[in-house]
């Protein structure tokens, strides 16, 4: 298949016939996932792996493992719970259409994420649940075809490596340079990207599927079908898809490979680049990066404009939300302000909505609401652990050395309680601390101070947790499946709020 793209690559969900499907049938998810993992470990065979990943069994197993409790909704306004209850036949049809080359994605739902007062919001594309399953499988195929492009360092681990290395450098002779690519995802050339991908993926079916995933438009809520074409873009890759990051990494992989041969330390996280080393080498490397990016149709912010810079290590520079100021590693002011606004929102919500909640939930009283508010606030302060993954603001910024910032955060939260008469205008005894949470999350995340959702394993434990949080009443009679659904939905909302705090970091 050539690299030229057609703009006729999207359609609505087609009417789906009702195929009997038992979500709890005997095809075990762990067996299916194990089969996929076995296929991924085999030597890369594009056609064989594609057919394995897009089989009906594989799609169903992936849905149950990753999306069955997802609260996110696409243009069809169906979340993971609703999909499991009545739309599983969609995956049977999706499998057949992916394998015969006729699958088309539904338009992605437009969600605008604010980036700050002076910046345009980031446009994020939200696929339907069915399409998220398919995109997840495409991501697995791309990862197998381009293993060197799989992001192996999350932002936190990159910062950890930098923070450990910089103290060993001579601050007088070491220089740091930053480069930021303008509108990174929006300016990727689709033809060039497809040419890269088709160099290793040769089966026309996955190529057509990848092409259509790129061309599918992102539309605002309630957009009419006749207006979908108005939202088609000529260039770029939609942000927010399971495949977005790896496709972007494939696009710039040649840049990364070239930069890593230079006598400097080079780090790239999406569109944000940091280079440091001897002054002359850093200056040359920075110019080299700009030149390499331009040859691939990308633009880099000019040095001195804030997003791209060149400075001695004794000065101040920023990377991925961190601020490096001499030997001090801290957090930029706007990021701290975003966190405090998020916490202030919880206080405001408690004050203005407590009466409505008491009226709606007769089994609650003011004291219970206060307990629930404090428990949820504490989780936002400490972060949380789930499936051995750390979530939250304090988890992301676990590499700072500026402990005075944490004391200031604790002071501000205490001050917020002074405006709550329900708490006698003072912080309660059970309020947790950013200072302690920093050390607990860093060194003892499972010791009990940080919320660990992995300790809830049985339906009885999950039911007690939900009752403690006011999510079930004393007279509610729930099945184990209903308990699991409520627990998963509630914990997902907690973790999503923490991810929102993290999303404001950079």
C-alpha positions in Angstrom: 0.0 0.0 0.0 1.3 3.5 -0.9 1.8 6.2 1.7 -0.7 8.6 0.1 -3.8 8.9 2.3 -7.4 9.0 1.4 -9.8 11.3 3.2 -12.7 8.8 3.1 -11.7 6.9 6.2 -14.5 7.4 8.7 -18.1 6.4 9.2 -20.6 6.0 12.0 -21.1 2.8 13.9 -23.1 0.6 11.6 -26.3 -1.0 12.8 -25.3 -4.0 14.7 -27.4 -7.1 14.7 -28.0 -8.8 18.0 -25.7 -11.8 18.4 -26.2 -13.8 21.6 -23.2 -13.2 23.8 -22.5 -14.3 27.4 -19.9 -12.0 28.9 -19.2 -14.5 31.6 -18.8 -17.5 29.3 -16.0 -20.0 29.9 -13.4 -18.3 27.7 -11.2 -17.1 30.5 -9.6 -13.7 30.1 -6.3 -14.7 31.7 -5.9 -17.5 29.2 -6.8 -15.2 26.3 -4.4 -12.5 27.5 -1.7 -15.2 27.9 -2.2 -16.2 24.3 -1.7 -12.6 23.2 1.4 -12.3 25.3 2.7 -15.5 23.8 2.1 -14.2 20.3 3.9 -10.9 21.2 7.0 -12.9 22.3 7.3 -14.7 19.0 9.5 -13.4 16.2 7.6 -10.7 14.4 5.3 -11.9 11.7 3.0 -9.0 10.7 0.2 -11.0 9.3 0.1 -13.7 12.0 0.3 -11.3 14.9 -2.4 -9.0 13.3 -4.8 -11.9 12.9 -4.1 -13.0 16.5 -4.6 -9.5 17.9 -7.8 -8.9 16.0 -9.4 -12.2 16.6 -12.8 -12.1 18.4 -11.3 -13.9 21.4 -8.4 -11.4 21.7 -10.7 -8.3 21.4 -13.0 -9.6 24.0 -10.2 -10.5 26.4 -8.6 -7.1 25.9 -11.9 -5.3 26.6 -12.4 -7.3 29.8 -8.8 -6.7 30.9 -8.6 -3.0 30.2 -11.9 -1.3 29.4 -14.8 -3.1 31.1 -14.8 -0.6 34.0 -13.7 2.5 32.0 -15.9 5.5 32.7 -14.9 7.3 29.5 -17.4 7.8 26.7 -17.0 8.5 23.0 -19.5 10.0 20.6 -22.0 7.1 21.3 -22.0 8.1 25.0 -21.4 4.5 26.0 -18.9 3.7 28.8 -17.2 0.4 29.6 -20.0 -0.7 32.0 -22.7 -0.1 29.5 -20.8 -1.7 26.7 -20.3 -4.9 28.7 -24.0 -4.9 29.5 -25.3 -4.8 25.9 -22.8 -4.0 23.2 -20.4 -6.9 23.3 -21.6 -8.1 19.9 -19.8 -5.0 18.5 -16.5 -6.7 19.1 -17.6 -9.8 17.0 -18.3 -7.5 14.1 -15.2 -5.4 14.7 -13.0 -8.5 14.5 -14.5 -9.6 11.2 -14.2 -6.2 9.7 -10.6 -5.6 10.9 -9.6 -9.0 9.3 -11.4 -8.4 6.0 -10.2 -4.7 5.8 -13.6 -3.0 6.0 -13.5 -1.7 9.6 -14.1 2.0 10.1 -13.7 4.0 13.2 -16.5 6.2 14.6 -15.6 9.9 14.9 -13.6 10.7 18.0 -15.2 12.9 20.6 -13.6 16.3 21.1 -12.4 17.1 24.6 -10.6 20.4 25.3 -7.9 20.3 28.1 -6.9 23.7 29.4 -3.1 24.4 29.3 -3.1 27.8 31.0 -4.4 31.3 30.7 -2.2 32.3 27.8 -2.4 29.0 25.8 -5.0 27.4 23.6 -6.5 24.3 25.1 -5.2 20.9 24.0 -7.6 19.0 21.8 -7.9 15.4 23.0 -9.7 12.7 20.9 -11.8 10.2 22.8 -12.7 7.1 20.8 -15.7 4.9 21.5 -15.2 1.8 23.7 -15.2 -0.5 20.7 -12.6 1.6 18.9 -10.4 1.9 22.0 -10.2 -1.9 22.0 -9.1 -1.9 18.4 -6.6 0.9 18.9 -5.1 -0.9 21.8 -4.4 -3.9 19.6 -2.9 -1.7 16.9 -0.6 -0.2 19.5 0.5 -3.7 20.4 1.2 -4.5 16.8 3.2 -1.2 16.4 5.1 -1.9 19.6 6.2 -5.3 18.3 7.1 -3.9 14.9 9.0 -0.9 16.3 10.3 -2.1 19.7 12.9 0.7 19.9 10.1 3.3 19.8 8.2 1.9 22.8 8.4 4.6 25.5 10.5 2.9 28.1 10.8 5.9 30.4 7.8 7.6 31.9 8.4 11.3 32.8 9.1 10.5 36.5 11.8 8.0 35.7 13.5 10.4 33.3 13.5 13.1 36.0 14.9 10.5 38.5 17.8 9.8 36.1 18.5 13.5 35.6 18.3 14.4 39.3 20.7 11.6 40.1 23.2 12.7 37.4 23.3 16.5 37.7 24.9 16.7 41.2 27.9 14.9 39.6 28.4 17.6 37.0 30.5 20.8 37.3 27.8 23.5 37.5 30.2 26.1 36.1 31.1 24.3 33.0 28.0 22.3 32.3 25.2 23.8 30.1 21.6 22.8 29.7 19.6 23.4 26.5 15.9 22.9 26.1 13.9 22.4 22.8 10.2 22.3 22.5 8.5 21.2 19.2 5.6 23.5 18.2 2.2 21.7 17.9 3.9 18.4 17.8 1.0 16.0 17.2 -0.7 18.4 14.9 2.2 18.9 12.5 3.3 15.3 12.0 3.2 14.6 8.2 0.9 11.7 7.6 2.5 10.5 4.4 6.0 10.4 6.0 4.6 8.6 9.1 2.8 6.0 6.9 6.0 5.5 4.9 7.9 4.7 8.2 5.2 2.3 9.4 4.9 0.5 6.0 8.7 -0.2 6.1 8.0 -2.9 8.7 4.2 -3.5 8.6 3.6 -4.9 5.1 0.1 -6.5 5.4 -2.3 -4.0 3.8 -5.1 -4.7 6.4 -3.3 -3.2 9.4 -1.9 -0.4 7.2 -5.4 0.5 6.1 -6.6 0.3 9.8 -3.8 2.6 11.0 -4.4 5.0 8.1 -8.1 5.2 9.0 -7.3 5.8 12.7 -5.3 8.8 11.7 -7.8 10.2 9.3 -10.9 9.8 11.5 -12.1 13.3 12.5 -12.5 14.5 16.0 -15.9 16.2 16.5 -17.6 18.3 19.2 -20.4 16.7 21.1 -23.8 16.6 19.3 -22.2 17.2 15.9 -24.4 16.1 13.1 -23.2 13.3 10.8 -23.4 15.6 7.8 -20.9 18.0 9.5 -18.3 15.4 10.3 -16.2 16.1 7.2 -15.8 19.8 8.3 -13.7 18.6 11.2 -11.2 16.6 9.2 -7.6 17.7 9.4 -5.1 17.5 6.6 -2.1 16.7 8.8 -1.2 15.5 12.3 -2.1 12.6 14.5 -5.1 12.8 17.0 -4.0 13.1 20.6 -5.4 10.8 23.2 -5.4 7.6 21.3 -3.6 4.5 22.5 -1.5 4.7 19.4 -0.7 8.5 19.5 2.5 8.3 21.5 4.1 5.4 19.7 3.2 6.8 16.2 4.8 10.1 17.2 7.9 8.2 18.5 8.1 6.3 15.2 8.1 9.6 13.4 11.0 11.1 15.3 12.9 7.9 15.9 15.6 8.8 13.4 16.1 12.1 15.3 16.5 10.3 18.6 18.9 7.8 17.2 21.1 10.6 15.7 21.0 12.7 18.8 22.1 9.8 21.0 25.4 9.5 19.1 26.4 13.1 20.1 28.7 13.7 23.2 25.9 15.1 25.3 23.1 13.7 27.5 19.8 13.8 25.5 16.3 13.2 26.8 13.0 13.5 24.9 9.6 13.1 26.3 7.0 13.6 23.6 7.7 17.2 22.4 10.0 18.3 25.2 13.7 17.9 24.8 16.6 18.4 27.3 20.3 18.3 26.4 23.2 18.9 28.8 26.9 18.6 28.8 29.9 20.8 27.8 29.0 24.2 26.5 30.2 23.8 22.9 28.8 20.3 22.5 25.4 21.4 23.9 25.3 24.4 21.5 26.0 22.1 18.5 23.6 19.5 19.7 20.8 22.0 20.1 21.3 23.3 16.6 21.5 19.8 15.3 18.2 18.9 16.9 16.5 22.0 15.3 18.0 21.1 11.9 16.9 17.4 12.1 13.4 18.4 13.2 13.0 21.0 10.4 14.1 18.4 7.8 11.1 16.3 8.9 8.6 19.2 8.7 8.7 20.1 12.4 9.2 23.5 14.0 11.0 24.2 17.2 10.4 27.2 19.4 13.2 29.8 19.2 15.9 29.9 21.9 15.1 32.6 24.4 11.3 32.4 24.0 10.8 30.5 27.2 10.1 27.0 25.9 13.6 26.7 24.3 16.6 27.9 26.2 20.4 27.6 26.7 21.8 28.2 30.2 24.6 27.3 32.5 23.8 24.7 35.2 24.2 27.4 37.8 21.1 29.1 36.4 17.6 27.9 36.2 16.0 25.6 33.7 12.8 23.6 33.5 11.9 20.2 32.3 8.6 18.2 32.5 7.2 20.5 35.2 10.3 20.4 37.4 12.5 23.4 37.9 16.3 22.9 38.3 17.7 25.9 40.2 21.4 25.2 40.9 21.4 22.2 43.3 17.7 22.7 44.2 15.0 20.7 42.3 11.6 22.2 42.7 8.3 22.7 40.9 7.2 25.7 38.8 4.8 28.2 40.3 2.0 27.6 37.8 2.0 23.9 38.6 1.7 24.6 42.3 -1.2 27.0 41.6 -3.0 24.4 39.5 -2.8 21.9 42.4 -4.0 24.4 44.9 -6.9 25.4 42.7 -7.8 21.7 42.4 -7.8 21.3 46.2 -9.8 24.5 46.7 -12.4 23.1 44.3 -12.9 20.2 46.7 -13.5 22.6 49.6 -15.9 24.6 47.6 -17.8 21.5 46.5 -18.1 20.4 50.1 -19.5 23.8 51.2 -22.0 24.3 48.4 -23.2 20.8 47.8 -23.4 19.2 51.3 -27.1 20.1 51.7 -28.0 18.6 48.4 -26.2 15.4 49.2 -27.8 15.1 52.6 -31.2 15.5 51.0 -30.4 12.9 48.3 -28.8 10.3 50.6 -31.0 10.0 53.7 -28.6 7.5 55.3 -25.9 10.2 55.5 -25.6 13.0 58.1 -23.2 15.9 58.4 -20.6 14.0 60.4 -20.5 11.3 57.8 -20.1 13.9 55.0 -17.2 15.4 56.9 -15.5 12.1 57.3 -15.9 11.3 53.6 -14.6 14.8 52.6 -11.5 14.3 54.8 -10.8 10.8 53.4 -11.1 12.0 49.8 -9.0 15.1 50.5 -6.3 13.0 52.2 -6.1 10.8 49.0 -5.5 13.9 46.9 -2.7 14.9 49.2 -1.0 11.5 49.5 -1.8 10.1 46.1 -2.6 6.4 45.8 -1.3 3.0 44.7 -3.2 0.7 42.4 -1.8 -2.4 40.7 1.6 -1.3 42.0 1.4 2.0 40.0 1.7 5.3 41.9 -0.8 8.0 41.2 -1.0 11.7 42.2 0.8 15.0 42.3 3.2 13.9 45.1 4.1 10.7 43.3 5.0 12.6 40.1 7.1 15.1 42.0 8.9 12.6 44.2 12.3 13.8 42.9 12.2 17.3 44.3 14.7 18.5 46.9 12.8 21.6 47.8 11.0 20.4 50.9 10.1 23.9 51.9 7.5 23.8 49.1 5.8 20.8 50.8 5.6 22.8 54.1 4.0 25.7 52.2 1.4 23.3 50.7 0.5 22.0 54.1 0.2 25.5 55.4 -2.2 26.5 52.6 -4.4 23.4 53.1 -4.6 24.2 56.9 -5.6 27.8 55.9 -8.4 26.5 53.7 -9.9 24.8 56.8 -10.1 28.1 58.5 -12.9 29.0 56.2 -15.0 25.9 57.0 -17.3 26.4 60.0 -18.3 22.7 59.7 -14.7 21.9 60.9 -14.8 24.7 63.6 -12.6 26.8 61.3 -9.5 24.6 61.9 -7.8 21.6 60.4 -9.0 18.2 61.8 -6.6 15.9 63.6 -6.9 13.3 60.8 -5.6 15.6 58.0 -2.6 14.1 56.2 0.5 16.0 55.3 2.3 16.6 52.0 5.6 16.5 53.9 5.1 13.0 55.2 3.3 11.8 52.1 6.5 12.7 50.1 8.6 10.3 52.1 5.9 7.6 52.4 5.2 7.6 48.7 8.9 7.6 47.8 10.1 4.9 50.3 7.1 3.1 51.8 4.1 3.3 49.4 2.5 0.2 50.8 3.0 1.0 54.5 -0.5 2.4 55.0 -0.1 6.1 54.9 -0.7 6.3 51.2 -4.0 4.9 50.0 -3.4 1.4 48.6 -6.4 0.1 46.6 -4.7 -3.2 46.1 -5.6 -4.2 49.7 -9.2 -4.5 48.7 -9.5 -8.0 47.2 -12.8 -9.5 48.4 -16.4 -8.3 47.8 -16.8 -7.8 51.5 -13.8 -5.5 51.8 -14.9 -3.5 48.8 -18.5 -3.2 50.2 -17.1 -1.9 53.5 -15.0 0.6 51.7 -18.0 1.8 49.6 -20.2 2.1 52.7 -17.4 4.1 54.5 -17.4 6.5 51.5 -21.2 6.8 51.4 -21.4 5.0 48.0 -23.9 2.4 49.3 -26.5 2.6 52.0 -27.1 0.2 54.9 -30.2 -1.3 53.1 -28.6 -1.7 49.7 -28.6 -5.4 48.6 -25.8 -5.8 46.0 -24.5 -8.8 44.1 -20.8 -9.4 43.9 -20.8 -8.1 40.4 -22.6 -4.9 41.4 -20.1 -4.3 44.2 -17.2 -4.8 41.8 -18.8 -2.3 39.3 -19.4 0.3 42.0 -15.9 -0.1 43.5 -14.2 0.0 40.2 -16.2 3.1 39.1 -15.5 5.0 42.3 -11.8 4.2 42.4 -11.5 5.1 38.7 -13.0 8.5 39.5 -10.5 9.0 42.3 -7.6 8.1 40.2 -8.8 10.2 37.2 -8.9 13.2 39.5 -5.3 12.5 40.4 -4.4 12.1 36.8 -6.0 15.5 36.1 -3.6 17.0 38.7 -0.8 15.3 36.9 -2.1 16.4 33.5 -1.5 20.1 34.5 2.2 19.4 35.1 3.5 20.0 31.6 
